[in-house]
């Protein structure tokens, strides 16, 4: 499973970080980033994709569903 985040769409609500703090973090720039961003499989600067670590799939799905900016994308 891969998770992507479009930082341009992020509304900075922090819901993702509350639901899945091992996967998402609201950074100093005020928007959500992926904790594993340094190990990303794609990074264009505003759109980052990472592999979801085993055991985190359910919280990543929940974070994507709850995200008010609809900026979290999942590819199984």
N, C-alpha and C positions, 0 to 999 in steps of 0.2 A: 504494500500500500504506500502510495506517495501522497504527501500533502503539499499544497502550494498556497502561498499567500500573496495577494496583490496589495502591496502597501499603499498604493495610490487610492484604493477604495476604502482603506481602513478608517473607521470613525473613532478610533482610540477609546472604545468603551472599556476595554480590559476584560471583557467576559471570557475571551479565549484563555487569557492568563490565569484567571480564577478557576476555570474548568480544567485546564491542562497545563499547569505551570512547568512541567517537564518538557513541554513541546513549544509553548508560546511565551513570549516575553514582550512587555511594552518597554521599548528602549528609550534612551535619552532623547531621541528625535520625536517621541510622542506617539509613535505608531507601533503596531505589532510586528514582531520579527519571529523567526523560528530559532529556537535554541540551538539547533544543529546547523544553522546557516553557514558556519565555516566549512562544513562538510556537505554542502548542498550539491545536488546533481544538476541543478540549473539555477543561475543567478544573473538576472539582467539588471539588478540594482533596485527595481521596484517590484519585480515578480520573482519569488524564490520558491524552489521546490526541493523538498528533502524526503528521504525515506523515513517512514514512521517506524520507530523501534517496536519490537514485539511487546505486546501487552498494553500499548497505548492507543490502539485502534478505536476502542469505544469512546474514550474521552475526546479524541480528535473529531470523530463523527459528531459528538454532542456539541463541541465548540463550533463546528461548521454550521450546525443547525441553529444555534443560538446567536450567531454573529449578526449584529444589526447592519453591518456594512456589507454583508454577503461577500466577503473578500477571501474566504477560506474555501479551497477547492480540493476534492479528494479524488484520487484515481486508484482503483483497486487493481 
